[in-house]
Each structure stands twice: as C-alpha cells, then as structure tokens.
Amino acid sequence: MAKFENNLSKGNVVKQLIMFSLPLLASNIIQALYNVVDMLIVGRFSSEGMATINLSGVNIGGQATFMLTTLVIGLSVGATVLIGQYLGANDRQALKETIGTLFSSLTVLALFFTVAMLIFADPLLRLIQTPEESFQAAKDYLFVTTIGIIFIFIYNALSAVMRGMGDSKNPMIFVGIACGANVVLDLLFVAVFKLGAMGAAIATVISQAFSVILCIIYLNKNDFVFKFNLQAFGFNKQRLKLLIKVGVPSSIQNFAVTVSFMFLTAFVNTVGGVDASAAVGIVGKFNGFAILPGVAMSAAISAMAAQNFGAGELERAKQTMKTGIMIAMGISIPMFVLVQLFPEAILQLFDDDPKMIAAGVEYLRTFSLDYLVVPIQFCLNGLFIGSGHTTFSLINGLMSSILIRIPASFLLGILANLGLMGIGLGAPLASLAAMILGIVFFFSGKWTKSTIINGEAPTVLE
C-alpha cells in the first residue's frame, strides 16, 4: 500500500469531507491564480499600448487550449471514480490495470491533439471571431501551450489517480510549486523579455512540466502501484472499456461546456470588440475563483462517493453530498455579495482602462448570479459521478450548455440588444436548469444503482 492512500469509507463524514476538500479547494485556488497571474502580469508589464491586445490574446488562446484540457479532465474524472471504487473494494489488480491503461491512453491522445491543434489553430481562431488586433497574440499563446499539451494531460492524470486513492494534499503541493515557478517565469518572459502573450504561455508550459517531473519522482519513491517504465504501460481491454464508459461522458460534457463559453466569446467579440474581449477574459478569471467552493466540493464528493460505493456505504455518500452543499453555499453567497458591491474594484486589479472596466461591470453583475446556483449543481453532480452515473451528467450538461446557455446568451445579448448584460445571463440560466434536473434525478433514486462493480448497490437509507 502506498503511503499516500487514504480510506474515505470510514470515519466521520463531515471531518473527512472538510479535510479532503480543503487541499482540493487550495489546489483550485492555486490553479486559478496560475491563470490570473498570466493576466495580471500581461496587463501590467506588456509593452506600451499592447496591454489590452495581449490580454485579449491570452484570454482567447487560453480558451482554445482549455477546450482540450476539459477532455483530459473528463477522462481523469472517470479514472478517479474507477480507482476509488476499486480501492474501496480492495481490488489491487484492477487498480493497477486501470492506472496503466489511463496513462497509456492519455499519452496517445496528447500526441494526437498536439498535431491537430498545430494544423487547425488559425481556422479555430477565425471561427470564434478573434479580433484582428489580437489575432497574432492569441495565435502565439495557442501555439506554445499546444506544445505543452502532454504535460497538461499527464498532470491531470496523476492528480486524478491520487485523488481516487484518497490523497488530495500532494496534488496541492505540486500545483503550488508549479504556480510559484509560473510567477517567476512570467516576470522573466513578459516583464523583462517583453514577449507578451507568448511569454506568458512559455512560462505556463515550463512550470507545468516542472510539476509533472516532481510528481513522478515523488510517486516512484512512495510505493506507487504503477511503475513509470515501458513495461508498465499498456492497454487492458476491460479497464479501457470502463474508462471510456465512465470518463468519455464527462469529457463530452466538459467539452460542451467549454464550447458553449466559446460561443459566448464569439458573441462578445461581435458586440464589443477588443475591449469587451479583454473585459470578459478578466471576468472569466475572477469567476474561476468564485465558483471554486462548488468545484472543490464536487471533486471531493466524487472521490469520497466512489470509495463508499466500492465499500457498499451509500448512506455515507449521500451524507457527503448534503454536507458539501452547505459548505459550498456558505462561501459562495458572500462572494456574490462582494461582486455586486465592488465590481469596479475587482476589474481594476487587472487594468485601469475605462472602456474595459465599463464593459466588465456590465457582464460581471449578471454572470455572478451563477454563484448562487452552481454549488448545488456541482455537489449533486459530484455524487452522480462518484456513483458512475456520468451518462446522466452528460445529458444534463449538454442540455444546459447547448440548449440553454448558447440560445439564451444569443437571444438576450444579441437579439434583445442587451449586450454583455444579456450574454452574462446565459450562464446562471443554464446552471439553474441543470440544478433542477439534478434534484429530480437524486430523488428518483436511480443514482444508487452501481454501473461499475457489485451489480446493484444497496438501497440508500432515508
């Protein structure tokens, strides 16, 4: 047994959820800082007259890269669920086979997407209506981060494996090291060498590679079940089938959410140009912080629920979800109040351009309504994913992203001529619809049926 393994199917649920979710929340805060640092340094240290252009380039190029990141995050979520359930059931062989198949699959996918993105970068940027002024900056950022896709994929896989085994502390440490390195390298490449958006991308890729190397060294020294050598890599047909079954729906869902926000970016570029693009990019970075309680709780609930499903402890999984909602809402509500009271001050942290701030305030006030809904939606989703019901999460996610968010943003922002205010309303409306469907699915009890091991799970106690 590895030193970092932790049994989440025993002990006090509230204490375990808090202790497991706090490092996840810290990791998410650090990762959000990772992105915000790019924006802050690019906004403050770009060459004269280039700040807004580089901010727009980092925002648009980063969204294109994140579109791929969501795919690997989805597959990694599937791995967390499988590993958690196998660990709860004490099936070490299945655990080892799942990890080996995951790493092999993501390595192949990383190579494929690297080539594809290098070929189709220009058409993609044209598709989302990238402003001509910031097109080259976005292209530079996208090119460099595409080269580093392999490190993004591997890091997310390593983090997912450790979370499935009950360890949320060490992924936090490694992402913290990466963020520290990113700050130093951002200052070097952007402030000193004046490389703009490309410099921010170079800093990001190098710091991610550094984090991956440190993580692998740590695992090798602590009795990790998987050995990083050629013999350990390979594809187990049964594990690959389950990874696809559980992970691909999450990948498609994440991809659909990202695509929907790329549509929003295109709408924004259409109605507001480069100032609106920069403003929405900044708001997006802040939003990343605001929804972190829900994101962290969802990941914690997913990992804990997976182990409890493997051990047949469904009542603990249910209690975990309810506790997570209370904690997440306790943080998100004050965040919403803060945004409504001080939107200008938040935007001024990044840039003091009056046009950008005016556009950002308009967008932030309506988008922030999402903070009141996503904690409930995310915590419900964490329970469903942990039980292996990622197909429902996919259907719910597609419905809210494609059928609600995109049409609502277009109708309110473009057709109703509400501009950024209307576009911003698309997100909370989509989250509200997803939350309602999630509540219905929870009370139906269908989530209690295992999709991975042990046939049908025991009935949840009321």
C-alpha positions in Angstrom: 0.0 0.0 0.0 1.3 3.5 -0.9 2.0 5.9 1.9 -0.5 8.4 0.5 -3.5 6.1 0.3 -6.4 7.1 2.5 -9.6 5.1 3.2 -12.5 7.5 2.8 -15.3 4.9 3.5 -14.7 5.0 7.3 -14.7 7.7 10.0 -16.6 10.9 10.5 -18.1 12.1 7.1 -18.0 15.8 7.9 -14.4 15.7 9.2 -13.3 13.6 6.2 -15.0 15.8 3.7 -13.5 19.0 5.1 -10.0 17.5 5.4 -10.2 16.1 1.9 -11.8 19.1 0.3 -9.6 21.8 1.8 -6.5 20.8 -0.2 -8.7 20.5 -3.3 -10.0 24.0 -2.7 -6.5 25.2 -2.2 -5.3 23.4 -5.3 -8.2 25.1 -7.3 -7.3 28.5 -5.9 -3.7 28.0 -6.9 -4.7 26.8 -10.4 -6.9 29.8 -10.7 -4.0 32.0 -9.6 -2.0 30.3 -12.2 -4.2 31.8 -14.9 -4.8 35.1 -13.2 -1.1 35.7 -12.8 -0.8 35.5 -16.6 -3.5 38.1 -17.0 -2.1 40.4 -14.2 1.5 40.4 -15.4 0.5 40.6 -19.1 -1.8 43.6 -18.3 0.7 45.4 -16.1 4.0 44.6 -17.9 3.3 44.5 -21.6 5.0 46.9 -23.9 3.3 50.3 -24.1 0.0 50.2 -25.9 -0.1 46.4 -26.0 -1.7 45.5 -22.7 -5.3 45.2 -24.0 -4.2 43.3 -27.1 -2.1 40.8 -25.1 -4.9 40.4 -22.5 -7.3 39.5 -25.3 -4.8 37.2 -26.8 -4.2 35.3 -23.6 -7.9 35.0 -23.0 -8.8 33.7 -26.4 -5.7 31.5 -26.9 -6.2 30.1 -23.3 -9.8 29.2 -24.0 -8.8 27.2 -27.1 -6.2 25.3 -25.0 -8.7 24.8 -22.2 -11.1 23.2 -24.6 -8.6 20.3 -24.9 -7.9 20.4 -21.2 -11.5 19.7 -20.4 -11.3 16.5 -22.4 -8.5 15.1 -20.3 -10.2 16.3 -17.1 -13.3 14.3 -18.1 -11.3 11.1 -18.7 -9.4 11.7 -15.4 -12.7 12.0 -13.6 -13.6 8.6 -14.9 -10.2 7.3 -13.6 -10.9 8.8 -10.1 -14.2 7.0 -9.9 -12.8 3.7 -11.0 -9.8 3.9 -8.8 -11.9 5.0 -5.8 -14.4 2.1 -6.3 -11.6 -0.5 -6.8 -9.8 0.8 -3.7 -13.0 0.7 -1.7 -13.5 -2.9 -2.9 -9.8 -3.7 -2.2 -9.2 -4.9 -5.8 -5.5 -4.1 -6.2 -5.1 -5.8 -9.6 -7.9 -3.8 -11.2 -6.4 -0.7 -9.6 -3.0 -1.3 -11.3 -4.5 -2.1 -14.7 -6.7 1.0 -14.6 -3.8 3.3 -13.9 -1.6 1.8 -16.6 -4.4 2.0 -19.2 -5.2 5.6 -18.2 -1.6 6.8 -18.7 -1.2 4.9 -22.0 -4.4 6.3 -23.4 -3.7 9.9 -22.4 -0.2 9.8 -23.9 -1.6 8.7 -27.3 -4.3 11.4 -27.1 -1.9 14.1 -26.2 0.3 13.4 -29.2 -2.8 13.3 -31.5 -4.2 16.7 -30.2 -0.8 18.4 -30.4 -0.6 17.7 -34.1 -4.3 18.5 -34.7 -4.1 21.9 -32.9 -0.9 22.9 -34.7 -2.7 22.3 -38.0 -6.0 23.9 -37.2 -5.1 26.8 -35.0 -5.8 29.5 -37.5 -9.3 28.2 -38.5 -10.2 27.8 -34.9 -9.3 31.3 -34.0 -11.2 32.6 -37.0 -14.2 30.5 -36.1 -14.6 32.2 -32.7 -14.3 35.7 -34.3 -10.9 36.6 -32.8 -10.4 40.4 -33.1 -7.8 41.2 -35.8 -5.8 43.3 -33.4 -5.2 40.4 -31.0 -5.2 37.6 -33.6 -1.4 37.2 -33.6 -1.2 37.4 -29.8 -3.8 34.7 -29.5 -2.1 32.5 -32.1 1.3 32.9 -30.3 -0.2 31.9 -27.0 -2.1 28.9 -28.5 1.0 27.6 -30.4 3.2 27.5 -27.3 0.5 26.0 -25.0 -0.2 23.4 -27.7 3.4 22.2 -27.5 2.8 21.7 -23.8 -0.4 19.7 -24.1 1.4 16.5 -23.0 2.3 18.0 -19.6 -1.3 19.2 -19.1 -2.6 15.7 -19.8 -0.1 13.9 -17.6 -0.5 16.2 -14.7 -4.3 15.9 -14.7 -4.0 12.1 -14.9 -1.6 12.0 -11.9 -3.8 14.2 -9.8 -6.9 12.1 -10.7 -5.2 8.9 -9.6 -4.0 10.4 -6.3 -7.5 11.8 -5.6 -9.0 8.4 -6.3 -6.7 6.9 -3.8 -7.7 9.4 -1.1 -4.9 11.8 -1.4 -5.7 15.5 -2.1 -2.8 17.0 -0.2 0.1 16.1 -2.5 -1.6 17.3 -5.8 -2.0 20.6 -4.0 1.7 20.8 -3.2 2.8 20.0 -6.7 0.4 22.6 -8.3 1.6 25.1 -5.7 5.2 24.6 -6.8 4.1 25.0 -10.5 2.3 28.2 -9.7 5.4 29.6 -7.9 7.6 28.8 -10.8 5.0 30.3 -13.2 5.1 33.7 -11.4 8.8 33.9 -11.6 8.9 32.8 -15.3 6.0 35.2 -16.2 8.0 38.1 -14.8 11.1 37.0 -16.7 9.4 36.4 -20.1 6.8 39.2 -20.0 8.2 41.9 -17.8 11.9 41.5 -18.7 12.0 40.0 -22.2 8.7 41.7 -23.3 7.4 38.6 -25.1 3.7 39.4 -24.3 1.2 36.7 -24.6 3.8 34.2 -26.0 6.0 34.8 -22.9 3.0 34.0 -20.6 2.5 30.8 -22.5 6.1 29.8 -22.3 6.1 30.3 -18.5 3.0 28.2 -18.1 4.3 25.3 -20.1 7.7 25.2 -18.3 6.1 25.3 -14.9 3.6 22.5 -15.8 6.5 20.3 -17.0 8.4 21.0 -13.7 5.4 20.0 -11.7 4.9 16.7 -13.6 8.5 15.7 -13.1 8.4 16.3 -9.4 5.1 14.4 -9.1 6.5 11.3 -10.8 9.7 11.4 -8.7 7.5 11.5 -5.5 5.3 8.6 -6.6 8.2 6.4 -7.5 9.7 6.9 -4.0 6.5 6.2 -2.2 5.4 2.7 -3.2 3.1 3.8 -6.0 1.3 0.8 -7.5 2.3 1.9 -11.1 6.0 1.9 -12.1 6.9 4.5 -14.7 8.7 2.2 -17.1 7.9 0.9 -20.6 6.7 -2.5 -19.3 4.1 -0.8 -17.1 2.4 1.0 -19.9 -0.2 -0.9 -22.0 -4.0 -1.3 -22.6 -6.2 -3.6 -20.7 -9.3 -4.1 -22.7 -11.8 -4.3 -19.8 -10.3 -1.3 -18.0 -10.2 0.7 -21.1 -13.9 -0.1 -21.8 -14.8 1.1 -18.3 -12.6 4.3 -18.6 -14.4 5.1 -21.8 -17.8 4.3 -20.3 -17.3 6.4 -17.2 -14.9 9.0 -18.5 -16.0 9.9 -22.0 -19.4 11.2 -20.9 -17.6 13.6 -18.5 -15.2 14.6 -21.3 -18.0 15.3 -23.7 -19.9 17.2 -21.0 -16.8 19.3 -20.2 -16.1 19.9 -23.9 -19.7 21.0 -24.4 -19.5 23.5 -21.6 -16.3 24.9 -23.0 -17.7 25.1 -26.5 -20.7 27.0 -25.1 -18.4 29.5 -23.5 -16.5 29.8 -26.8 -19.8 30.7 -28.4 -20.2 33.4 -25.7 -16.7 34.6 -26.6 -17.8 34.9 -30.2 -20.9 36.8 -29.2 -18.8 39.1 -27.0 -16.3 39.7 -29.9 -19.3 40.5 -32.2 -20.9 43.1 -29.9 -17.9 44.7 -28.2 -14.6 44.1 -30.0 -11.2 44.0 -28.2 -12.3 46.0 -25.1 -15.2 43.6 -24.4 -13.0 40.6 -25.1 -10.4 41.7 -22.6 -13.1 42.5 -20.0 -14.8 39.1 -20.4 -11.3 37.4 -20.1 -10.7 39.2 -16.8 -14.2 38.4 -15.6 -13.6 34.8 -16.6 -10.5 34.6 -14.4 -12.4 36.1 -11.4 -15.3 33.7 -12.0 -12.8 30.9 -11.8 -12.2 31.9 -8.1 -15.9 32.5 -7.3 -17.1 29.0 -8.2 -14.1 27.2 -6.6 -16.0 26.1 -3.5 -18.5 24.3 -5.7 -15.7 22.8 -7.9 -13.7 21.6 -4.9 -16.7 20.1 -3.2 -17.8 18.3 -6.4 -14.4 16.7 -6.8 -14.2 15.8 -3.1 -17.7 14.3 -3.1 -16.9 12.4 -6.3 -13.8 10.8 -4.8 -15.4 10.0 -1.4 -18.6 8.7 -3.0 -16.6 6.4 -5.3 -14.8 4.8 -2.4 -18.0 4.5 -0.4 -19.8 2.9 -3.4 -17.0 0.4 -3.7 -17.4 -0.4 0.0 -21.2 -0.5 -0.2 -21.6 2.6 2.1 -24.3 4.5 0.1 -25.7 6.4 3.1 -22.2 7.9 3.7 -22.1 9.0 0.0 -25.5 10.8 0.4 -24.4 12.5 3.6 -21.2 13.6 1.9 -23.2 15.4 -0.8 -25.5 17.2 1.6 -22.6 18.4 3.7 -20.8 19.6 0.7 -23.7 21.8 -0.4 -23.9 23.5 2.9 -20.1 24.3 3.0 -20.0 25.5 -0.6 -23.0 27.8 -0.3 -21.6 29.3 2.9 -18.6 30.5 0.8 -20.4 31.3 -2.5 -23.1 33.6 -1.1 -20.6 36.1 0.4 -18.7 36.0 -2.9 -21.8 37.0 -4.7 -22.4 39.9 -2.4 -18.8 41.1 -2.8 -19.2 41.1 -6.6 -22.4 43.1 -6.5 -20.9 45.7 -4.2 -17.4 46.2 -5.7 -17.3 45.1 -9.4 -15.1 48.1 -10.5 -12.5 47.4 -7.8 -12.2 43.8 -8.9 -11.7 44.7 -12.6 -9.1 47.5 -11.7 -6.8 44.9 -10.2 -6.1 43.8 -13.8 -6.2 47.0 -15.9 -7.5 50.6 -15.4 -8.8 51.1 -19.0 -12.2 52.9 -18.5 -13.8 51.2 -21.5 -12.7 47.7 -20.4 -14.0 48.4 -16.8 -17.4 49.6 -18.0 -17.8 46.5 -20.2 -16.6 44.2 -17.4 -19.0 45.6 -14.8 -22.0 45.1 -17.1 -21.0 41.4 -17.7 -20.0 40.6 -14.2 -23.2 41.8 -12.4 -25.4 39.3 -14.3 -22.9 36.4 -14.7 -22.3 36.4 -10.9 -25.9 35.2 -10.3 -24.3 31.8 -11.3 -22.5 31.8 -7.9 -25.9 31.2 -6.2 -26.7 28.1 -8.2 -23.5 26.2 -9.1 -22.7 25.0 -5.6 -25.9 22.9 -5.5 -25.5 21.7 -9.1 -21.8 20.8 -8.7 -22.3 18.9 -5.5 -25.2 16.8 -6.9 -23.0 16.2 -10.0 -20.2 15.0 -7.7 -22.4 12.4 -6.2 -23.7 11.1 -9.6 -20.1 10.9 -11.0 -18.8 9.1 -7.9 -21.6 6.5 -8.4 -20.5 6.1 -12.0 -23.6 7.8 -13.5 -21.7 10.0 -15.8 -24.2 9.5 -18.6 -26.8 11.4 -16.7 -24.3 14.1 -16.0 -23.5 14.2 -19.8 -27.2 14.6 -20.8 -27.8 17.2 -18.1 -24.6 19.1 -19.1 -25.4 19.0 -22.8 -28.9 20.2 -22.2 -27.8 23.2 -20.1 -24.8 24.1 -22.2 -26.2 23.7 -25.7 -29.9 24.1 -25.4 -30.0 26.8 -22.7 -26.7 28.7 -22.3 -26.0 29.4 -26.0 -29.5 30.3 -27.1 -30.2 32.4 -24.0 -27.0 34.3 -24.4 -27.7 34.9 -28.1 -31.4 35.9 -27.6 -30.7 38.2 -24.6 -27.4 39.6 -25.7 -27.8 39.9 -29.5 -31.4 39.8 -30.5 -32.8 41.6 -27.4 -29.9 44.0 -27.7 -28.9 43.7 -24.0 -25.2 43.4 -24.9 -22.9 42.0 -22.3 -25.6 42.0 -19.7 -27.7 39.6 -21.7 -24.8 37.4 -22.6 -23.9 37.2 -19.0 -27.3 35.9 -18.0 -26.9 32.8 -20.1 -24.7 31.1 -17.6 -26.9 31.3 -14.5 -30.0 30.3 -16.5 -28.2 27.2 -17.8 -27.0 26.3 -14.3 -30.5 26.7 -12.9 -31.9 24.3 -15.4 -29.1 21.7 -14.7 -29.7 22.0 -10.9 -33.4 21.3 -11.3 -32.8 18.2 -13.3 -30.2 17.1 -10.9 -32.6 17.4 -7.9 -35.2 15.3 -9.8 -32.6 12.6 -10.6 -31.4 12.5 -7.0 -34.9 11.9 -5.6 -35.6 9.3 -8.2 -33.0 7.1 -6.5 -31.6 5.8 -9.8 -28.2 7.1 -8.9 -27.9 4.3 -6.2 -27.5 1.6 -8.9 -23.9 0.7 -9.4 -22.6 1.0 -13.0 -19.1 -0.4 -12.3 -18.9 -3.1 -9.7 -21.1 -5.3 -7.5 -24.0 -5.3 -9.8 -26.6 -3.2 -7.9 -25.7 -1.3 -4.9 -27.6 -1.4 -1.6 -30.6 0.8 -1.1 -29.9 4.2 0.5 -31.3 4.6 3.9 -33.6 7.6 4.4 
